C-alpha cells in the first residue's frame, strides 16, 4: 500500500530545482508520484514503503545539493545560516564589484573606454590584472550556477544554468573576458530577482499567518485572573476575553459584551460588523469598541482563518493551463535553442568557409538569448500574485486554473435567495387603512407576533424594533393553523394573517382588495391585520433585494458577462419582480434543486465559460454542473469553503464583478509577459544571426525582460477594491418605508 509524505526543501525556489528533484527521484524504486509547491518550498512524495522510506528520499534530495526535511519537522529543523539566507546576494554583489574593478583597470590601461568595451586586440587589450578580476567576477557570479549546470548535464536535460555556463566558458575561450563576466553577473542578478519574487509571494502568504495572534487571554475554569495562553493549548469550550483593539485569537461564540468587529482581514468587508451575545467571531478579525468574552468552538488548527491559509497554500498545486503550457514549452525550447546555437556555430564555416571565431561568438550570443528565464517565471509570479491579492480581499480562489476560468466567463447563473437578496424577509411597506396610523398597525401586529418564531413574524418584530415601537404581548393568544393568529390587544380582539384569512373573515372590501393585489403583483407576501368588523391595514413582506444588486448586474455586463440568469424556487411573480429591479434579463422560477442543475447545464450548452454563484451547500449540485462554482458568504462554513472553486468569504456580491475583472487582468498580464519574453528573444535571435548583437546586450535584454515580467506580475498584489459599492450591513440595508 502506498503512502504519501511531504517534505520541506530548503532551496526549492524555482522550476529548475523542481526539474532537478524530478530527475533525482522520479523512476526510483518505490517512488510513485511527485508533487511540488514552490511557493511553500514543499515536495510531496507518494511511495511504496516496502521499497523505499523517508530517509532514502532525504538522501536522494541531498544528492542534488538541496536539503529535505519531513514537513512535520520543519519547525524544529536547524535555522538557515546567514550564508544560506544571504549567500546568493553576497556573491552577486561581489561579482558586480569585481566586474567594475576589472573594467576600470582595463579602461585605465588602455586609456580608452571604447577599446575596453570592444576588446580590440584581444589578449593584448586585456592586461593580466583586469583578466584576473574578470575571472574572479565570473567565479563569484557563477557560484550558484555551475553546480546546477553540472547536474543538468549529468541528467542530459539542458537548462538555463547549462546554457549560461557554456556561453561564459565560450566567451572566456575566445578572449571575451569582459563579456563573459558581464553575462554571468547579469544572469546572477536575474536569478536573484527570481528568488526575490518568490520570497515576496511567500511573505504575502505569511502575512495571512500573522493575522491570528499566537496567544489568547484565557479565563481559568476554576476562576481567577485571565492568563495569556498559547492558542494551540486552548481547549474547546474555554472562555476567552478579547479587549478593544486586539485581534481575536480563535473562532467562537460571544457570551458577554457588545462591540463591532473588523472582519476585513478575512471577508474583505469594508464596514465593521456588530457583535452581541450569540454571534460568531473569527480568528484574525479585530475587536474595536468593547470587551468581548466568547466561548471557543474550534481548535486553532481548524479556525476559518486556518482553513483559508491551508487552501491558499494548496491552491498552488492546481496549476493554471498557461503554467502547464509554459513548462512543456520550456522542456523542448531549451534543447532546441542549444541545437540552433550549434548549427549557427558550425554550418556557416563548413558550408561557406566563414570565420569560425565570428560564428562561434554568434552562437554564444544565441545561447544567452535562448535562456528561458523570463518565460519560465512570467506566469507563476502572476498567478501567485493574483491568488494572494484575491485572498486579501476575502475572495478565496482554489488555484490558478480557477483564476483563469473566472477570466474567461461569458455567462453567470445566480441563485436569488441569499445572493441577489439578503435571504431574510423584511417589511417592505406598511399600508394603514380605515384611519389607522403605521405605528398603531405595527404595534398591534408586534403584540400578536411576539411569541411566534415564524419568519414573517420575525420580520414584523424586526420592523417594530427598527422604528422604536414597543408592544406588550397579546392576551388570550390563539394560533389559527394555516392562516395566522388572534388575541386581545388593549382590550380589543385583533387578528393577523394571510390574504386568505382576510378573505374568509369576509372583511376584504374594495380598498383592501386593491392594496393586497398591488402587494402580490410586486412579488411580496401580504400580512393583513384587523378586528372583528374591519381591516386595519396591510403589511408587505418580502426578502429584500441587496441595495447594490442592480449596480453589480450592470458591472457584470460591463465586464463582458453576456448572459446573467437568475434561479429561484420562488413563484414567477416574485422572480419577475426581482429580475426587473436588478436588471436581469433571464430568470427561472419554481425550481427544485434538480431543476437548477438542469438550468445550469442548459446554459453551458449555450455559452463558453459558465459560473454558478449561490449561498453555499444547497446550491452545490448546480455549482458542480457549472464550469466554475462560486460560494457566497462562506465565512465559518467549512463545507462551502471546501466544495466551491471560488469562495467569497463575505456576502458582498460586488466581489463577483471584481473577481471577473481581477481574473481578466491576470490573464492579460500573463499574455503580456509571454509575448514580451518571446518577442524580445525573437528580435535578438535575428540580431545574433546577422552579427548585430553582443553577449552583454543579449543578457542585459534578457535580464531586463525578467525584471519587467516580475514587476508586471506583482502589480496584481496591489489590485484595488471593487468599483461597485460593497453591500451594506444588515442594519444599513433597511430601506426607508412609509
N, C-alpha and C positions, 0 to 999 in steps of 0.2 A: 504494500500500500504506500502510495506517495505521500510525502509531507511537504509543507511549504514553510519557509523561514525567510525573514527579512534581515538585511544587513545594512549598517551604516558604512558607506565607503567614503573615507575622509577626503579623497582627492577627486571625487566624482563631480565634475563641473561642466562638462560639455559632451558633445556627441562622440568625440574622439576617444574619451575614456570609456564610453559605452561600447564602442567597437572593440576596444582592447579587452574589455571584460567578456564580451561575447566570444571573442576568439579564444580566450583562455578557458572558458567554462563550457560553452556550447559544444555538444558532442562528447563531452567527457562521460565516463561510465557513471550511470546513476542520475545524471542531470537531465531533467525532463523539460523544464521551461525556465526562461529568464524574463523578468520584467524590471524596468528601470524607471525611477522618478528622479530626474536630475535636480529638480527644484529642492528636494529634501535629501539629496545625496543618498538615495535608498535603492538597494538592489534586492529583489525578491526572487528566491530560487525555489522551484519545485523539484524535489529529488526523491530517489528511492533510497531509504535509509539502510537497506541491505547492501547497497553498492558504494555509497559514499556517506559522509557525515559533515557536520558543521566545521570541524577542524580542517578537513580536507578542502572544503570550499575556501576557508580563510587562507590556506596555503596557496591555492591556485590564484587567488587575488593578489597575494603578496608577490607572486612571480611576475606580475605586471608592473611592479613598483608602487602599487597602491596598498592601502590598509583597510581591511574589512573588520567590523565589529558587529556581533549579533545585535539586532535592533533593540532588544530589551536591555542590553548592557551599555547602550550608547551614552547614558548619563554618567556611568561610572568609568568610562574609558578615559585614559590619560589625556589631559587637555593638549591641544596642539601647541607646539613650541612657537617662539617668536619667529623662527625661520620658516616653519610650516605656514604661518599666517602671513608673513611679510616677505618671504624669500623671493617670490616672483617679482614683486615691486622693486626690491633692492637690486636684483640682478638686471632688471630693465633700466633702472636709473644708472647703474654702473656702466652698462653697455652704452647708453647715450652719452655719458660723461667722457668715456674713453673714445667714442667716435668723434666728439667735438674736439678733444685734445689732439687726436691723430690728425684731424683735418687742419687744425691750426698749425701744427708742426709742418705738415705737408705744404700748406699755403706759404708759411714764412720761408721755408727752404727754397721754394720755387720763386717766391717774390711775385706770384700772380695767382689770383683766385681762380681764373679761368683754367690755367694749367692743372691746378689742384683738383678742379671739378671734372675736367675731361680726361685726365690721366694720360696725356700725351707723353710719349717716351717710355711708357710702361715702367720697367724696372728702374730705369734711371730717374724717372719722375717721382718715385716713392722712396724717400730716404728710409733707412733702417728703423730709426726711432718711430716714424709715423707708421711704418709697416707693423711694428710690434704692437703699437697702440691699437691699430685696426684689428689685429689678430686677437688682442685681449677683448676688444669690443665684440668680436664675433663669438668668442668663447663664453663670455658672460651673457650675451643675448641669447645664445643657443643652449644655455644650461638646462632649460626645461624642455627644449625642443628635440635635441638629438636622441635622448633615451626613447622617446616615443617614436621617432623616426626609425630607430633600430628595431623596435618591436613591430612596427608596421612592415618593415622589410622582411623580418622573420616570418610574419604571418602571410606574406605575399598579398597584402592588402594595402596598397599605397594610399596615404592620406596626405593632408595638408602639411603635416610635420615633415614627411619624407620629401615632398615637393620642395619645401623651403631649404631643407638640408642639402639636397642635390644642387639646387640653384646657387647656394652660398659656396659650396665646395667648387662648383664650376667657375664661379666668379673669381675665387682665390686662385684657381688653377691657371687662369689666363691673365692673372695680374691685376684684376679689377678689385683691389683691396677696399677702396672706399665704397664701391657699390655693394660688395659683399657684406661689409659692416653695416651699411645703411639698410640693406634688405633684412638682415637678422634683427636689427634694432626695431625697425618699424613693425615687423611681424610679431616680435615680442610684445610691443605696445598693443597690437591688435588682440593678442591672446589675453593680455592683462585686462583690456576693456571687456572682452567676453566674460571673463571671470567676474569682473566688477558688475556687469549687468545681471548675472545670475545671483550674485550676492544682494543686489538691490531688490530683486524679486523675493529672495529669501527674507530680507528684512521686512518687506511688506507683509509677508505671512506672519513673521514673528510679532509684528505689531498687533495682530489679532490675538496671539497668545498672551500678550501683555495686558489685554483688556480686563482679564479676570485677576483680581488681587490674590496673592499667594496665601493670605490668612483671612480668617473670619473671626468676628467678635462673638464668641460662643457663650451662651447663658448656661452655666453649670446646672445639670439636672437636680443636684442637691441644694441649689440656691447659692447665693453669694455673688461676688462681683464678676461681671463678664470678663473672659480672658481671651487673648489672641491665640488662635489655634490654626495650624495648617489646614487648608481646605480639604486635603486628602484624608485628614483624620476626623473630620466632622461626620458623625453618623446620621443616617436618615432619621427624620423625626425630631432632630435637635432644633433648638430655638436660637436664632442668630439676630443680633442687633446691627443695624447699619445707620450711621449718623449722616446728617446733611452734608452733601458734597463728596461722600465716599462712594466708591464703586461697590455694587452688590456682588458678593463673592460666590454665591451659589443660587440655583433655582429654588424657589419656594413659594409658599402662600402666606400673605400678610395676616398676622394675628392681631397686632396692635399698632395704631398710628395711622396718620394720613399724610400723604406727600404727593409730589409729582416726580416722575422718573423719566430721565432722558434715555430713551431706548434706541437712539440713532446709531450707536455703535453696532447694533445687531440688525435693526429693521430699516435703518435709514430714514425713519420718521423725523420730520422737521419740528414737530410740536411735542413737548413733554406730555406724558400720559399720566392722568391722576390715578393714584393707588389708595385703596382703603381696605379694611379687613375683608378677607375673602378673595382679593385679587391676587393674580400670579405675578411674581417678579422673576427676573432672569439675570444670571451671572453676566458680568461685564457691562451692565447698564448703570447709570449714575443717579443716585438718590439726590434730590435737590433741596427740598424745603424742610421737611420734618423728619424726625427719627422714626424708623420703621423696625418692628420686630416681626420676623417671619419664621415659619416652620420649613425646614429643608425637606424637599420631596424628591430630590435627585442627587446622586453622588457626584463628586467633582468631575469624574471622567465621563459622565453621561448628561451633563447640562446641555442646554440648547447651543450655547457657545462652543462647547467641546465637539458637538456633532457638526457644527458649521466648519470648524477648523479641520476636523478629520476629512470631511467631504471636499473641502478646498484642496487639501493635500492630495487626496486620492484622485482629484479631477485631472491631475497632470498625466495619469496613466491612460486616460481616454483621449488619445491624441486626435487632433484635427486632421481632416483629409489632406490639407495643404502641408502639414508637418510630415505626414507619411510620404507624400509625393516628393518633398524636398529630400528626405532621407534616401529614397530609392534613386532619385536623380543623381545625388552626390555619389552613390555607390558606383555608378557607371561613368559619371562625369570625370572623376579624378583619374582613373586609368586611361580614359580616352584622351585627356589633356596631356598625360605623360607620353602616350603613343604619338600624339601630334607633335610634341616637342622633339621626340627622337626623329621623326620624319623630317622636320624642319632642319635639324642639325645635320642629317645625313644625305637626304635626297638631292638638294641643290649642288653640293660639292661633287657627289658621284655622278649626277646626271648632266650637270652643266659646267663642271670644273670650277665652281665658285669657291671663294676663300673659306677654308674650314673655320678659321677663327671668327669670321663675321657671322656665319650661320650658326655656329655653336653658341655665340653670345645671344643671337636672336632666340634660339631655343631656350636659353636660360631665362630670358625675359618672358617667354611664353609660359614656362613653368611657374614663374612668380604670378603671372596673370591668372593662371589656372587654379590658384588657391581658392577653394570654395568656401572660405571662412565666412565672408559676408552673407553668402547664400544660405549656409547652414544655420547661422544664428538669426537670420531675418525673421523667420516665422515663430520659433519658440519664444523669443523675447516678447513679441506682440501678443501671443496667446496668453502667456503668464501675466502680462500687464493687464490685459482685458479681463481675465478671470479675477485677479486681485482687486482691480478697481470696482468691479461689479459687487464683489463681496463686501467692500467698504460701504456700498450704497444699499446694502440689505438685499441684494439680488444674488442668490447662490446658484451658479452655473456648474453643472456636473461634468465639465470637461470641455476641451477645445472643440470637439465635434459638435456639441450643442451650441457653443458660441457661434460657430459657423452657420448652423441651421437657422438660428434666430436671425442672422443677417440675410438669409435667403427666403424669408417668409413672404408669401403672396396672399395668404388667407388666414383668418383668425376666427375660431369659434369661441364664444364667451358664454359661460353659464350666467344666468341672470341673478339669482339669489346669492348674495354674499360677494358678488363680483361687480356687477353693474349697480347693485343695490347694497344697502348695509346689512341685509339679512335679518332685520328686526322690524316688525310692524310698528308704525308710529301714527299718531293722529295727524292727518294732513289738513283737515278743515273742521271747523265747528259751525254747524248751521242751526242757530236757535229759531224756534217757531213760537207762535202764539204769545208774543211779547216777553219771552224768557230771554235772559242775558247769557252770553257764553260762559261766564263764571258760574251762574246758577246751574247750567247744564252740566258742566264738568264736575262741580261739587257733588251733585246728586249722583251722577254716574260713578264717581270715585267711591262714594259711600256704598253703593251697591256692589262694586267690584273689589272692595278692599280685601276680601278673603279668598279671591279667586286667583289661580295660577295660570289661567288661560292666556295665551299671547295677546289676544285683543284686550283683555282686562289689564294686563301689564302695560300695554300701550296707553290706555286711558289713565292709569295711575301715574305713568311717567309724565304725561302732558300736564296733569293737575299739579304735580310736583314742580315741573318746569315753570309753571305760571304762579307758583307760590300759593296754591289753593289747598287749604287743609279741610279735611272732611271726616266727620265722625262715622263710625261703621253703622250700617243699616240694622234695624231691629227686625226680628221675625223674618230673617233672610231665608229665601227658598229658591232652590235651583229649578229651572224648567228645562228638562233634558232636551237637547237638540235645538233649543231656541234662545234661551237666555236665563234671566233670574228676576226676582222681585223681592221687595222688602219695604219696611216702614222707614221713611226719612223725614225728620221734622214733623212727625205725626201724620203724614200722608203716605198712602200706598203708591209706590212707583215700580215700574218695570223697565228693564233694559234688555235688548235682544236684537235679533236679526230683522231684516226686511220682512221675512215671512211671519215673524211674531207680531209685528205691527199690523200686517195684513189680516192675520187670523183674529186679532182682537177687534177688527172692524173699525179701526181708527185712522186708516190711511185716506186722508182727504186729498183733494187735487194738488194742493200746495206741497204736502209731504210726499206725494207720489212723484211729482216732477223733480223735487230735490233728490229723492232716492235714486231715480233713474239717471240723473246727471252724475251722481257719485259713482254708480255702477258703470256708466259709459266711460268714465275715466279709468276704469280698471281697479277701483278701490272697493273696500268692503263697507257696507252700511251697518252702523250700530245706531239703533233707534232708542229713544228714551221717552217715556210718557207716564200718564196717570190713567185712572180708570175711564176718563172721559175725553182725553185729548193727547196729542203728540207734542211733547215739549221741545223736541229738536232732534237733529241727526248728527252723528259723528262720522267723518270719512277717515277710514283707517287703511293704511297701505304700507308696504315695505318701501322705505324712502330711497329714491334714486340718489346715488352719490352726486354731490354738487358739481364735481368736476368731470362727471361721466361724459357729457357731451363734448367737452374740451378734449378729453382723452380719445374719443372716437375720431374727432377731427384731426388730432395729432397722428393717429394711426394711419389715416388716409393720406396725410401729407408725407408719411414715411414710406408710402408705396404699397400699403396693405389694401389690395383692390377689393377684397371681399371680407366683410365682417358679418358673422352670423350669430344671432342670439338664440340660445337654447334655454327652455324653461318648462317646468312641469305645470306652471300656472295656465289659466284659461286664455283664450285668444284675445279677449278684450284687454286683459292686463298686459299681455305680451305686446299687443299693438300700441298701447299707450306708452309703455317703456321705450319701445323702438322709436316711436315718433319723438319722444322727449330727448333721446340721446343721439338721434340722427343715424340710427342703424337701419340699413336697407332691407336686410333679410332676417326673418325670425321663424322659429318653430315653437309651437305651444303644445300643452297637454302631453309632454314627453315623459315616458318612463326611462330608467337608466339605459335599457337596451335600445330605446329609440334615439337617445343621444349618441350612442355608438354608431348607429346606422346613419345618422345625420352627418357625423364627422367623416365616416367612410365615403359617403356620397360627395362630401366637399373635397376629399383628397383625390377623387376622380376628376374633379373639375379644375383643380389648381395644384401647382407645384409648390411644395412647402406650406404645410398646414399646421397651425398650432391650436391647442385646446387649452383655455385658461379657466380654471374652476377653483372652488374654495376647499379643495382637499380630497379626502378619501372617497366621498360619494361620487365624485366626478372622475375617479381613477380609471374606470373602463374606457370612457371617452378620451381621456388623456392618452391612454395606451394606443388607441386607434389612430391618433394623430401622429404626424411626424415629430412633433415636439409637445411635451406636456408641461404646462406652467401652473404651479400651485400657488394660490393666493393666501396671504395672511397666515403663514405656516409656523409662526413663532411658537415654540413649545410643542409643536406637533411632530413627533418623531416619524410617524408614518408618512406624512406629507413630504417631509424633508427627504426621506429615503426613496420614495417612489417617483417623485416628479423629476423630469430632466432639468427643469429650472424652478427654483423656489423663491417666491417673493416673501421675505420674512414678515413684512407688514401687509396690510390690506390696501395699500395705496396703488390703485390701478394706473396712476401716472407712471409707475415704474415700467409698464409694458411698452409704451412707445419709446421710453428712454432706453430700454433693453434693445429694441429693434434698431434704434439709431446707433447705440453703442456697438452692437454687433456688426452693423454695416460699416461703421467707421473702422473697426478692426479688420474686416475683410479688405477695405480699401488700402489700409496701411500695409497689409500682407502683400497685396498686389503691387503696391508702390515699391516695397522693399525688394521683391523678387525681380521686378522689371529693372530697378536701378542696378542691382547686383549683376544681372545678366547683361544689361545694356552697356555698363562700363567695361565689362570683360570683353564683349564683342568689339567695342571700339579699340581696346588695347591689343586684342589679338590681331586685328587688322594692322594697327600701327607697328606691332612687333614684326610681322611678316615682311613689311616694307622697310624695316630698319629705322622707323621714326620714334621708337620708344626705348627708353633705357631701363635698367633694372630698378634704379631708385624711383623713377617716375611710376613704374608699374606697382611697386609695393606701396608707394605713397597713395596712389589712386585706390588700391585695394583697402588700405587702412582707412582712408577717408570714407569709402563706401561702408566699411564696417561700422565706423562711428555714426554715420548717417542712419543706417538701418537700426542701430541700437537705440539712438535717441528718438527716432521716429516711432519705434515700438513703445518706448517708455512714455510717450505722450499720453497713452491711454490711462496711465495712472492718475492723470490729472483731469479725467473726464468729469464734467460738471454735473450739477443737479438737473433733474428734468425741467424742461421749459414749461411743461404743463404744471399748474399748481398742484401740490400734493393734496391728497384727500384730507379733509378736516377731521378733527377728533369727533367722537360721538356727541360731545356737548356742543361743539360748534356746528354740527351737521343739521341741527334742528332749524328748519326754515321758519320765518315769521308767519304766523297764521292768524286768521280772524278770530 
